[in-house]
Amino acid sequence: MLSLISTLGGLLISGLPSVLGFFQDKSDKAHELDLAKMQTERELQMMEKGFAAQAKVEEIRTDQVMMQTDADMTKAAYEHDAKVLAKAAPWASTFVATVRPMVTYLFVAELFVINVGIGIYVFTHPGVIGSVDDLLKISDEIFSDDEMAMLGGIIGYWFGSRGWSKK
């Protein structure tokens, strides 16, 4: 009987943090809701008094801080990678440097091979194309929007970001 009571007591006590966490979470959400209401009321009061421009300036300043934070995080990541690679074996540094270009080469090669294969199949089977409209439909399938978006993203990454990184 004592073991049954102690087991039941242990179960109840082990669930106590969850119950307390539930009440803490409920309290936190109520506090956040109150803060959001107060902020909304403050913004409405400022707009009534003609301070809408000030709110826009604060929004722009917040965006600038976010962009600076993002740039700082990117810089810190590059510095961390440089420190780690400085201690790594030469083959590891070479491997890390070739991962992104190899993925790009593989994607572009796959895109080229698949599209050339589909094109050869279409042109070696004359019954597939009956009109210019059929040719346009097939070319839309061969060069789909998703495929071109991926290719555009890759080209933009490799060639578009170079101008920004040199500044």
N, C-alpha and C positions, 0 to 999 in steps of 0.2 A: 504494500500500500504506500509505503514511504517512497519507493522508487517511482511509482505512478505519479505521485504528487510532485516529486522533484522533476520528473520529465515534463509534466505539464507546466510547472513553474519555469523551467528552462525555455520551453517553447514560447511562453508568454513574454519572458524577459528578452528573448532574442528578437521578438517582433516589436519591442518598445522603440528602438531607434527609427524604425519605419513609420510608426505612428507619430512620433515626435517630428520626424522629417516632413510628414504630410501636413501637420499644423504649421510648421515653419514655412513650407512652400506656399500654403494658403495665405499666410501673413505677408510673405514677400510679394505675391501677386497682387494682393490688395494694395500694398504700398506702391507698387509700380503703377497700378491703375490710378491711384490718387495723384501721383506725380504727373502722369500723362494728362489727366484732367486739368491740373493746375497749369501745366505748360500750354495747353490749348487755350485756356482762359486768358493767360498772359498774352499769347500771340494775338488773340482776338482784340484784347484791349489795346495792344500796340497798333494794330491795323486801324482801329477806330480813331486813334490819335494821330494817324498819318506816319507811323513808323514802319511801314511795310518795306521801305527801302533799306532800313537798318536790318530787317530780318533777311533780306536778300544778300546783304553784305556778309552777314554772319554765315549764311549758307555757302557762299563762295569761299569764305575763309575756312570753313569746315572741309569743303572739297579740297582746298589746297593742302590742308593738314593731312588728309587721307592720301593724297597723291605723294606727298613728301614721305609719309610713313611707308607707303608701298615701295618707293624708290630706296629708302633706307633698308628695308627688309631685303630687297633684291641685292643691294650692295653687300649687305652682311652675308647673304647666302653665297655670293661669289667669293668673298674673302674667306669664308669657311671652307669652300671647295678648294680654293688655292692652298690653304694651310694643310688640308688633308692630303691633297695630291703632292705637295712638296715632300711629304714623308713617305709617300707610296713608292712602290717599285715602278720603274719606267714602263713596263708592259701594262701595268694597271692604269697609269696616266694615259697611255696611248689608247687603251680600250675605252676608257671613259670619254675621251675626245672623239672617238669614232662611232659611238652609239647613235647619236641623232643623225649624222650624215648617212649611216648605213640604213637606218629605218627609212629615211627619205629615198635613198637609192632603191631599196626594195619596193616601196610603194609605187614610185614612178615606173620602175621596170614592170611590176605587176600590172599597172594601169596600161602601159604600152602593149604588153603581150596580150592581155585580154582584149583590148580594143582592136588590135591588129587581127587577132584570131576571129573576132566577131565580124570585122569588116571583110576578111577573106571569105568567111562562110557566106555572108550575104551576097558578095559579088560572084561567088562560084555557083550559087544556086539562083539562077535568074528568075525563078517563079516567086521568090520572096519579095522582089521589088516590081510592082506593076505600074507605079506612077511616081511623080515627084513628091506627092503627099506621103506615099509609103516610105520614100527615102528620108524625108524629114522626120517621120515618126521613128524610123530605125536609128537615125543619128541622135535623136533625143534619148533613145534608150542607151545607145553606145556611150554618149557623153552626157550622163545624167547630171542634174543639178547638185546632188550630193557629192558625186565624184569630182565635179569641178570646184565645189566649195572646199573639199579636202585639198585638192591640188593648189587652189588659190591660197589656202591657209599656209601650206608648206612653202610656196614661193614667197608669200608675204613675210613669213618668219625668217627665211634665209636672206632675202634681198631687201625687204622693207625695213627691217630693224637695224640694218647696218648704218644707215644715215643717223639714226638716233643715238646709237651707242658710241659714235665717234665724236659727238659733241661734248 
